[in-house]
Amino acid sequence: GRIDRNAMQMASLDHALWFHHDININDWLVYIKETTRASNGRGFNRGAFYDPDGKLVASSMQECLIRNRG
């Protein structure tokens, strides 16, 4: 089923961003994010930034704390 995000509270525990190539900040970037794990009150996400030519220019990771409100 769907998760009611209004019933949840999240906070970032840590995050990182790595640049693999120089980027032109005037160009569009595509950001693809995936949640690879969410259990026991924690979540882990990773992401990838691609330039207009499809080249991977940066990667990201984030761990978060997940709690029910109330």
PyMOL Python script that loads the backbone (N, CA, C, O; Angstrom):
from pymol import cmd

cmd.read_pdbstr("""\
ATOM      1  N   GLY A   1       0.800  -1.184   0.000  1.00  0.00           N
ATOM      2  CA  GLY A   1       0.000   0.000   0.000  1.00  0.00           C
ATOM      3  C   GLY A   1       0.850   1.258   0.000  1.00  0.00           C
ATOM      4  O   GLY A   1       2.075   1.204   0.111  1.00  0.00           O
ATOM      5  N   ARG A   2       0.179   2.379  -0.126  1.00  0.00           N
ATOM      6  CA  ARG A   2       0.884   3.661  -0.127  1.00  0.00           C
ATOM      7  C   ARG A   2       1.193   4.107   1.292  1.00  0.00           C
ATOM      8  O   ARG A   2       0.459   3.799   2.231  1.00  0.00           O
ATOM      9  N   ILE A   3       2.275   4.828   1.428  1.00  0.00           N
ATOM     10  CA  ILE A   3       2.686   5.375   2.713  1.00  0.00           C
ATOM     11  C   ILE A   3       2.198   6.819   2.797  1.00  0.00           C
ATOM     12  O   ILE A   3       2.418   7.609   1.879  1.00  0.00           O
ATOM     13  N   ASP A   4       1.537   7.160   3.898  1.00  0.00           N
ATOM     14  CA  ASP A   4       1.092   8.532   4.125  1.00  0.00           C
ATOM     15  C   ASP A   4       2.276   9.345   4.631  1.00  0.00           C
ATOM     16  O   ASP A   4       2.645   9.239   5.801  1.00  0.00           O
ATOM     17  N   ARG A   5       2.873  10.150   3.767  1.00  0.00           N
ATOM     18  CA  ARG A   5       4.064  10.921   4.140  1.00  0.00           C
ATOM     19  C   ARG A   5       3.766  11.976   5.191  1.00  0.00           C
ATOM     20  O   ARG A   5       4.676  12.403   5.901  1.00  0.00           O
ATOM     21  N   ASN A   6       2.501  12.412   5.311  1.00  0.00           N
ATOM     22  CA  ASN A   6       2.149  13.385   6.344  1.00  0.00           C
ATOM     23  C   ASN A   6       2.203  12.770   7.730  1.00  0.00           C
ATOM     24  O   ASN A   6       2.289  13.497   8.720  1.00  0.00           O
ATOM     25  N   ALA A   7       2.156  11.451   7.824  1.00  0.00           N
ATOM     26  CA  ALA A   7       2.215  10.764   9.111  1.00  0.00           C
ATOM     27  C   ALA A   7       3.652  10.448   9.506  1.00  0.00           C
ATOM     28  O   ALA A   7       3.897   9.845  10.551  1.00  0.00           O
ATOM     29  N   MET A   8       4.607  10.862   8.662  1.00  0.00           N
ATOM     30  CA  MET A   8       6.008  10.531   8.921  1.00  0.00           C
ATOM     31  C   MET A   8       6.838  11.793   9.101  1.00  0.00           C
ATOM     32  O   MET A   8       6.478  12.877   8.642  1.00  0.00           O
ATOM     33  N   GLN A   9       7.945  11.614   9.774  1.00  0.00           N
ATOM     34  CA  GLN A   9       8.892  12.689  10.010  1.00  0.00           C
ATOM     35  C   GLN A   9      10.268  12.157   9.627  1.00  0.00           C
ATOM     36  O   GLN A   9      10.635  11.053  10.031  1.00  0.00           O
ATOM     37  N   MET A  10      11.032  12.924   8.856  1.00  0.00           N
ATOM     38  CA  MET A  10      12.343  12.463   8.419  1.00  0.00           C
ATOM     39  C   MET A  10      13.393  13.525   8.689  1.00  0.00           C
ATOM     40  O   MET A  10      13.105  14.722   8.674  1.00  0.00           O
ATOM     41  N   ALA A  11      14.615  13.072   8.936  1.00  0.00           N
ATOM     42  CA  ALA A  11      15.745  13.974   9.143  1.00  0.00           C
ATOM     43  C   ALA A  11      16.986  13.349   8.520  1.00  0.00           C
ATOM     44  O   ALA A  11      17.197  12.139   8.602  1.00  0.00           O
ATOM     45  N   SER A  12      17.795  14.185   7.901  1.00  0.00           N
ATOM     46  CA  SER A  12      19.035  13.705   7.299  1.00  0.00           C
ATOM     47  C   SER A  12      20.065  13.437   8.393  1.00  0.00           C
ATOM     48  O   SER A  12      20.305  14.290   9.248  1.00  0.00           O
ATOM     49  N   LEU A  13      20.667  12.262   8.364  1.00  0.00           N
ATOM     50  CA  LEU A  13      21.731  11.936   9.311  1.00  0.00           C
ATOM     51  C   LEU A  13      23.096  12.272   8.724  1.00  0.00           C
ATOM     52  O   LEU A  13      23.968  12.792   9.421  1.00  0.00           O
ATOM     53  N   ASP A  14      23.275  11.976   7.459  1.00  0.00           N
ATOM     54  CA  ASP A  14      24.498  12.355   6.760  1.00  0.00           C
ATOM     55  C   ASP A  14      24.253  12.312   5.263  1.00  0.00           C
ATOM     56  O   ASP A  14      23.331  11.654   4.782  1.00  0.00           O
ATOM     57  N   HIS A  15      25.086  13.017   4.552  1.00  0.00           N
ATOM     58  CA  HIS A  15      24.976  13.019   3.100  1.00  0.00           C
ATOM     59  C   HIS A  15      26.332  13.385   2.509  1.00  0.00           C
ATOM     60  O   HIS A  15      27.173  13.993   3.172  1.00  0.00           O
ATOM     61  N   ALA A  16      26.525  13.006   1.260  1.00  0.00           N
ATOM     62  CA  ALA A  16      27.781  13.290   0.568  1.00  0.00           C
ATOM     63  C   ALA A  16      27.496  13.527  -0.906  1.00  0.00           C
ATOM     64  O   ALA A  16      26.523  13.010  -1.455  1.00  0.00           O
ATOM     65  N   LEU A  17      28.351  14.311  -1.533  1.00  0.00           N
ATOM     66  CA  LEU A  17      28.247  14.599  -2.960  1.00  0.00           C
ATOM     67  C   LEU A  17      29.652  14.566  -3.539  1.00  0.00           C
ATOM     68  O   LEU A  17      30.549  15.256  -3.056  1.00  0.00           O
ATOM     69  N   TRP A  18      29.836  13.760  -4.575  1.00  0.00           N
ATOM     70  CA  TRP A  18      31.133  13.624  -5.237  1.00  0.00           C
ATOM     71  C   TRP A  18      31.007  14.100  -6.672  1.00  0.00           C
ATOM     72  O   TRP A  18      30.095  13.685  -7.388  1.00  0.00           O
ATOM     73  N   PHE A  19      31.915  14.969  -7.099  1.00  0.00           N
ATOM     74  CA  PHE A  19      31.970  15.421  -8.487  1.00  0.00           C
ATOM     75  C   PHE A  19      33.015  14.602  -9.226  1.00  0.00           C
ATOM     76  O   PHE A  19      34.154  14.491  -8.772  1.00  0.00           O
ATOM     77  N   HIS A  20      32.637  14.028 -10.360  1.00  0.00           N
ATOM     78  CA  HIS A  20      33.533  13.190 -11.146  1.00  0.00           C
ATOM     79  C   HIS A  20      34.133  13.948 -12.323  1.00  0.00           C
ATOM     80  O   HIS A  20      35.200  13.582 -12.814  1.00  0.00           O
ATOM     81  N   HIS A  21      33.462  14.994 -12.778  1.00  0.00           N
ATOM     82  CA  HIS A  21      33.916  15.806 -13.911  1.00  0.00           C
ATOM     83  C   HIS A  21      33.518  17.249 -13.655  1.00  0.00           C
ATOM     84  O   HIS A  21      32.638  17.527 -12.840  1.00  0.00           O
ATOM     85  N   ASP A  22      34.170  18.162 -14.353  1.00  0.00           N
ATOM     86  CA  ASP A  22      33.727  19.554 -14.324  1.00  0.00           C
ATOM     87  C   ASP A  22      32.336  19.631 -14.951  1.00  0.00           C
ATOM     88  O   ASP A  22      32.015  18.892 -15.882  1.00  0.00           O
ATOM     89  N   ILE A  23      31.520  20.541 -14.421  1.00  0.00           N
ATOM     90  CA  ILE A  23      30.178  20.707 -14.981  1.00  0.00           C
ATOM     91  C   ILE A  23      29.973  22.169 -15.361  1.00  0.00           C
ATOM     92  O   ILE A  23      30.584  23.064 -14.777  1.00  0.00           O
ATOM     93  N   ASN A  24      29.122  22.396 -16.327  1.00  0.00           N
ATOM     94  CA  ASN A  24      28.700  23.736 -16.697  1.00  0.00           C
ATOM     95  C   ASN A  24      27.405  24.002 -15.935  1.00  0.00           C
ATOM     96  O   ASN A  24      26.382  23.375 -16.209  1.00  0.00           O
ATOM     97  N   ILE A  25      27.448  24.924 -14.986  1.00  0.00           N
ATOM     98  CA  ILE A  25      26.262  25.150 -14.147  1.00  0.00           C
ATOM     99  C   ILE A  25      25.117  25.797 -14.917  1.00  0.00           C
ATOM    100  O   ILE A  25      24.007  25.908 -14.397  1.00  0.00           O
ATOM    101  N   ASN A  26      25.375  26.226 -16.155  1.00  0.00           N
ATOM    102  CA  ASN A  26      24.309  26.783 -16.990  1.00  0.00           C
ATOM    103  C   ASN A  26      23.575  25.706 -17.778  1.00  0.00           C
ATOM    104  O   ASN A  26      22.537  25.983 -18.379  1.00  0.00           O
ATOM    105  N   ASP A  27      24.097  24.486 -17.785  1.00  0.00           N
ATOM    106  CA  ASP A  27      23.447  23.361 -18.464  1.00  0.00           C
ATOM    107  C   ASP A  27      22.451  22.680 -17.538  1.00  0.00           C
ATOM    108  O   ASP A  27      22.562  22.766 -16.315  1.00  0.00           O
ATOM    109  N   TRP A  28      21.478  22.004 -18.135  1.00  0.00           N
ATOM    110  CA  TRP A  28      20.555  21.171 -17.379  1.00  0.00           C
ATOM    111  C   TRP A  28      21.278  19.907 -16.948  1.00  0.00           C
ATOM    112  O   TRP A  28      22.141  19.403 -17.667  1.00  0.00           O
ATOM    113  N   LEU A  29      20.927  19.398 -15.781  1.00  0.00           N
ATOM    114  CA  LEU A  29      21.411  18.107 -15.306  1.00  0.00           C
ATOM    115  C   LEU A  29      20.206  17.226 -15.017  1.00  0.00           C
ATOM    116  O   LEU A  29      19.155  17.718 -14.605  1.00  0.00           O
ATOM    117  N   VAL A  30      20.355  15.951 -15.228  1.00  0.00           N
ATOM    118  CA  VAL A  30      19.332  14.980 -14.852  1.00  0.00           C
ATOM    119  C   VAL A  30      19.792  14.342 -13.550  1.00  0.00           C
ATOM    120  O   VAL A  30      20.935  13.898 -13.440  1.00  0.00           O
ATOM    121  N   TYR A  31      18.899  14.296 -12.558  1.00  0.00           N
ATOM    122  CA  TYR A  31      19.215  13.664 -11.270  1.00  0.00           C
ATOM    123  C   TYR A  31      18.311  12.452 -11.108  1.00  0.00           C
ATOM    124  O   TYR A  31      17.086  12.571 -11.117  1.00  0.00           O
ATOM    125  N   ILE A  32      18.919  11.301 -10.962  1.00  0.00           N
ATOM    126  CA  ILE A  32      18.175  10.057 -10.748  1.00  0.00           C
ATOM    127  C   ILE A  32      18.490   9.573  -9.340  1.00  0.00           C
ATOM    128  O   ILE A  32      19.650   9.361  -8.986  1.00  0.00           O
ATOM    129  N   LYS A  33      17.429   9.400  -8.535  1.00  0.00           N
ATOM    130  CA  LYS A  33      17.604   8.992  -7.140  1.00  0.00           C
ATOM    131  C   LYS A  33      16.899   7.672  -6.917  1.00  0.00           C
ATOM    132  O   LYS A  33      15.825   7.425  -7.466  1.00  0.00           O
ATOM    133  N   GLU A  34      17.508   6.830  -6.111  1.00  0.00           N
ATOM    134  CA  GLU A  34      16.842   5.579  -5.744  1.00  0.00           C
ATOM    135  C   GLU A  34      17.046   5.325  -4.254  1.00  0.00           C
ATOM    136  O   GLU A  34      18.124   5.555  -3.706  1.00  0.00           O
ATOM    137  N   THR A  35      15.994   4.851  -3.625  1.00  0.00           N
ATOM    138  CA  THR A  35      16.074   4.435  -2.230  1.00  0.00           C
ATOM    139  C   THR A  35      16.426   2.960  -2.235  1.00  0.00           C
ATOM    140  O   THR A  35      15.632   2.121  -2.661  1.00  0.00           O
ATOM    141  N   THR A  36      17.617   2.653  -1.760  1.00  0.00           N
ATOM    142  CA  THR A  36      18.073   1.267  -1.805  1.00  0.00           C
ATOM    143  C   THR A  36      17.699   0.497  -0.549  1.00  0.00           C
ATOM    144  O   THR A  36      17.705  -0.734  -0.544  1.00  0.00           O
ATOM    145  N   ARG A  37      17.372   1.228   0.523  1.00  0.00           N
ATOM    146  CA  ARG A  37      17.023   0.553   1.774  1.00  0.00           C
ATOM    147  C   ARG A  37      16.196   1.496   2.635  1.00  0.00           C
ATOM    148  O   ARG A  37      16.525   2.675   2.763  1.00  0.00           O
ATOM    149  N   ALA A  38      15.122   0.979   3.225  1.00  0.00           N
ATOM    150  CA  ALA A  38      14.322   1.732   4.185  1.00  0.00           C
ATOM    151  C   ALA A  38      13.714   0.734   5.157  1.00  0.00           C
ATOM    152  O   ALA A  38      12.740   0.055   4.830  1.00  0.00           O
ATOM    153  N   SER A  39      14.291   0.646   6.357  1.00  0.00           N
ATOM    154  CA  SER A  39      13.771  -0.256   7.386  1.00  0.00           C
ATOM    155  C   SER A  39      14.362   0.129   8.731  1.00  0.00           C
ATOM    156  O   SER A  39      15.378   0.820   8.806  1.00  0.00           O
ATOM    157  N   ASN A  40      13.713  -0.328   9.787  1.00  0.00           N
ATOM    158  CA  ASN A  40      14.197  -0.103  11.152  1.00  0.00           C
ATOM    159  C   ASN A  40      14.482   1.367  11.448  1.00  0.00           C
ATOM    160  O   ASN A  40      15.443   1.691  12.147  1.00  0.00           O
ATOM    161  N   GLY A  41      13.645   2.252  10.915  1.00  0.00           N
ATOM    162  CA  GLY A  41      13.774   3.669  11.212  1.00  0.00           C
ATOM    163  C   GLY A  41      14.867   4.392  10.451  1.00  0.00           C
ATOM    164  O   GLY A  41      15.174   5.544  10.759  1.00  0.00           O
ATOM    165  N   ARG A  42      15.459   3.741   9.468  1.00  0.00           N
ATOM    166  CA  ARG A  42      16.521   4.370   8.677  1.00  0.00           C
ATOM    167  C   ARG A  42      16.225   4.212   7.195  1.00  0.00           C
ATOM    168  O   ARG A  42      15.558   3.266   6.777  1.00  0.00           O
ATOM    169  N   GLY A  43      16.725   5.145   6.413  1.00  0.00           N
ATOM    170  CA  GLY A  43      16.612   5.050   4.967  1.00  0.00           C
ATOM    171  C   GLY A  43      17.950   5.375   4.331  1.00  0.00           C
ATOM    172  O   GLY A  43      18.730   6.150   4.883  1.00  0.00           O
ATOM    173  N   PHE A  44      18.221   4.789   3.173  1.00  0.00           N
ATOM    174  CA  PHE A  44      19.466   5.048   2.457  1.00  0.00           C
ATOM    175  C   PHE A  44      19.138   5.326   0.997  1.00  0.00           C
ATOM    176  O   PHE A  44      18.466   4.533   0.338  1.00  0.00           O
ATOM    177  N   ASN A  45      19.617   6.453   0.503  1.00  0.00           N
ATOM    178  CA  ASN A  45      19.378   6.868  -0.882  1.00  0.00           C
ATOM    179  C   ASN A  45      20.705   7.086  -1.586  1.00  0.00           C
ATOM    180  O   ASN A  45      21.693   7.495  -0.977  1.00  0.00           O
ATOM    181  N   ARG A  46      20.706   6.808  -2.870  1.00  0.00           N
ATOM    182  CA  ARG A  46      21.863   7.169  -3.682  1.00  0.00           C
ATOM    183  C   ARG A  46      21.352   7.821  -4.951  1.00  0.00           C
ATOM    184  O   ARG A  46      20.238   7.552  -5.401  1.00  0.00           O
ATOM    185  N   GLY A  47      22.175   8.675  -5.515  1.00  0.00           N
ATOM    186  CA  GLY A  47      21.747   9.402  -6.697  1.00  0.00           C
ATOM    187  C   GLY A  47      22.876   9.605  -7.678  1.00  0.00           C
ATOM    188  O   GLY A  47      24.050   9.455  -7.339  1.00  0.00           O
ATOM    189  N   ALA A  48      22.504   9.950  -8.909  1.00  0.00           N
ATOM    190  CA  ALA A  48      23.475  10.189  -9.968  1.00  0.00           C
ATOM    191  C   ALA A  48      23.037  11.406 -10.781  1.00  0.00           C
ATOM    192  O   ALA A  48      21.864  11.542 -11.126  1.00  0.00           O
ATOM    193  N   PHE A  49      23.981  12.279 -11.078  1.00  0.00           N
ATOM    194  CA  PHE A  49      23.758  13.464 -11.900  1.00  0.00           C
ATOM    195  C   PHE A  49      24.397  13.243 -13.264  1.00  0.00           C
ATOM    196  O   PHE A  49      25.564  12.865 -13.362  1.00  0.00           O
ATOM    197  N   TYR A  50      23.617  13.483 -14.316  1.00  0.00           N
ATOM    198  CA  TYR A  50      24.098  13.306 -15.690  1.00  0.00           C
ATOM    199  C   TYR A  50      24.011  14.626 -16.442  1.00  0.00           C
ATOM    200  O   TYR A  50      23.063  15.392 -16.267  1.00  0.00           O
ATOM    201  N   ASP A  51      25.017  14.885 -17.287  1.00  0.00           N
ATOM    202  CA  ASP A  51      24.991  16.094 -18.111  1.00  0.00           C
ATOM    203  C   ASP A  51      24.133  15.851 -19.357  1.00  0.00           C
ATOM    204  O   ASP A  51      23.645  14.738 -19.554  1.00  0.00           O
ATOM    205  N   PRO A  52      23.938  16.876 -20.203  1.00  0.00           N
ATOM    206  CA  PRO A  52      23.079  16.699 -21.390  1.00  0.00           C
ATOM    207  C   PRO A  52      23.559  15.623 -22.360  1.00  0.00           C
ATOM    208  O   PRO A  52      22.770  15.120 -23.161  1.00  0.00           O
ATOM    209  N   ASP A  53      24.847  15.261 -22.300  1.00  0.00           N
ATOM    210  CA  ASP A  53      25.378  14.201 -23.166  1.00  0.00           C
ATOM    211  C   ASP A  53      25.220  12.814 -22.550  1.00  0.00           C
ATOM    212  O   ASP A  53      25.592  11.815 -23.166  1.00  0.00           O
ATOM    213  N   GLY A  54      24.665  12.747 -21.326  1.00  0.00           N
ATOM    214  CA  GLY A  54      24.469  11.464 -20.660  1.00  0.00           C
ATOM    215  C   GLY A  54      25.661  10.993 -19.852  1.00  0.00           C
ATOM    216  O   GLY A  54      25.686   9.853 -19.390  1.00  0.00           O
ATOM    217  N   LYS A  55      26.662  11.869 -19.673  1.00  0.00           N
ATOM    218  CA  LYS A  55      27.856  11.505 -18.903  1.00  0.00           C
ATOM    219  C   LYS A  55      27.589  11.697 -17.407  1.00  0.00           C
ATOM    220  O   LYS A  55      27.060  12.729 -16.994  1.00  0.00           O
ATOM    221  N   LEU A  56      27.957  10.702 -16.605  1.00  0.00           N
ATOM    222  CA  LEU A  56      27.833  10.807 -15.148  1.00  0.00           C
ATOM    223  C   LEU A  56      28.825  11.852 -14.654  1.00  0.00           C
ATOM    224  O   LEU A  56      30.034  11.683 -14.814  1.00  0.00           O
ATOM    225  N   VAL A  57      28.325  12.931 -14.056  1.00  0.00           N
ATOM    226  CA  VAL A  57      29.204  14.007 -13.606  1.00  0.00           C
ATOM    227  C   VAL A  57      29.303  14.107 -12.086  1.00  0.00           C
ATOM    228  O   VAL A  57      30.244  14.711 -11.572  1.00  0.00           O
ATOM    229  N   ALA A  58      28.344  13.521 -11.355  1.00  0.00           N
ATOM    230  CA  ALA A  58      28.385  13.568  -9.892  1.00  0.00           C
ATOM    231  C   ALA A  58      27.522  12.443  -9.323  1.00  0.00           C
ATOM    232  O   ALA A  58      26.595  11.957  -9.970  1.00  0.00           O
ATOM    233  N   SER A  59      27.854  12.043  -8.097  1.00  0.00           N
ATOM    234  CA  SER A  59      27.095  11.012  -7.379  1.00  0.00           C
ATOM    235  C   SER A  59      26.778  11.525  -5.983  1.00  0.00           C
ATOM    236  O   SER A  59      27.515  12.341  -5.431  1.00  0.00           O
ATOM    237  N   SER A  60      25.672  11.040  -5.414  1.00  0.00           N
ATOM    238  CA  SER A  60      25.286  11.449  -4.066  1.00  0.00           C
ATOM    239  C   SER A  60      24.827  10.245  -3.257  1.00  0.00           C
ATOM    240  O   SER A  60      24.404   9.224  -3.801  1.00  0.00           O
ATOM    241  N   MET A  61      24.923  10.397  -1.942  1.00  0.00           N
ATOM    242  CA  MET A  61      24.403   9.397  -1.004  1.00  0.00           C
ATOM    243  C   MET A  61      23.835  10.132   0.199  1.00  0.00           C
ATOM    244  O   MET A  61      24.326  11.196   0.575  1.00  0.00           O
ATOM    245  N   GLN A  62      22.792   9.557   0.805  1.00  0.00           N
ATOM    246  CA  GLN A  62      22.194  10.151   1.992  1.00  0.00           C
ATOM    247  C   GLN A  62      21.596   9.058   2.869  1.00  0.00           C
ATOM    248  O   GLN A  62      20.952   8.129   2.381  1.00  0.00           O
ATOM    249  N   GLU A  63      21.821   9.190   4.166  1.00  0.00           N
ATOM    250  CA  GLU A  63      21.168   8.326   5.145  1.00  0.00           C
ATOM    251  C   GLU A  63      20.213   9.201   5.943  1.00  0.00           C
ATOM    252  O   GLU A  63      20.566  10.314   6.332  1.00  0.00           O
ATOM    253  N   CYS A  64      18.999   8.700   6.191  1.00  0.00           N
ATOM    254  CA  CYS A  64      18.023   9.495   6.923  1.00  0.00           C
ATOM    255  C   CYS A  64      17.378   8.688   8.044  1.00  0.00           C
ATOM    256  O   CYS A  64      17.354   7.457   8.031  1.00  0.00           O
ATOM    257  N   LEU A  65      16.867   9.422   8.994  1.00  0.00           N
ATOM    258  CA  LEU A  65      16.119   8.872  10.118  1.00  0.00           C
ATOM    259  C   LEU A  65      14.641   9.002   9.783  1.00  0.00           C
ATOM    260  O   LEU A  65      14.203  10.060   9.332  1.00  0.00           O
ATOM    261  N   ILE A  66      13.868   7.946   9.996  1.00  0.00           N
ATOM    262  CA  ILE A  66      12.440   7.939   9.662  1.00  0.00           C
ATOM    263  C   ILE A  66      11.648   7.598  10.923  1.00  0.00           C
ATOM    264  O   ILE A  66      11.889   6.571  11.559  1.00  0.00           O
ATOM    265  N   ARG A  67      10.699   8.467  11.278  1.00  0.00           N
ATOM    266  CA  ARG A  67       9.876   8.242  12.467  1.00  0.00           C
ATOM    267  C   ARG A  67       8.417   8.544  12.147  1.00  0.00           C
ATOM    268  O   ARG A  67       8.127   9.361  11.273  1.00  0.00           O
ATOM    269  N   ASN A  68       7.507   7.893  12.845  1.00  0.00           N
ATOM    270  CA  ASN A  68       6.082   8.218  12.764  1.00  0.00           C
ATOM    271  C   ASN A  68       5.815   9.454  13.601  1.00  0.00           C
ATOM    272  O   ASN A  68       6.394   9.616  14.675  1.00  0.00           O
ATOM    273  N   ARG A  69       4.943  10.326  13.120  1.00  0.00           N
ATOM    274  CA  ARG A  69       4.541  11.500  13.915  1.00  0.00           C
ATOM    275  C   ARG A  69       3.568  11.039  15.003  1.00  0.00           C
ATOM    276  O   ARG A  69       2.800  10.091  14.840  1.00  0.00           O
ATOM    277  N   GLY A  70       3.645  11.750  16.099  1.00  0.00           N
ATOM    278  CA  GLY A  70       2.648  11.472  17.125  1.00  0.00           C
ATOM    279  C   GLY A  70       3.071  10.652  18.261  1.00  0.00           C
ATOM    280  O   GLY A  70       2.273  10.383  19.159  1.00  0.00           O
TER     281      GLY A  70
END
""", "prot")
cmd.dss("prot")
cmd.show_as("cartoon", "prot")
cmd.util.cbc("prot")
cmd.orient("prot")
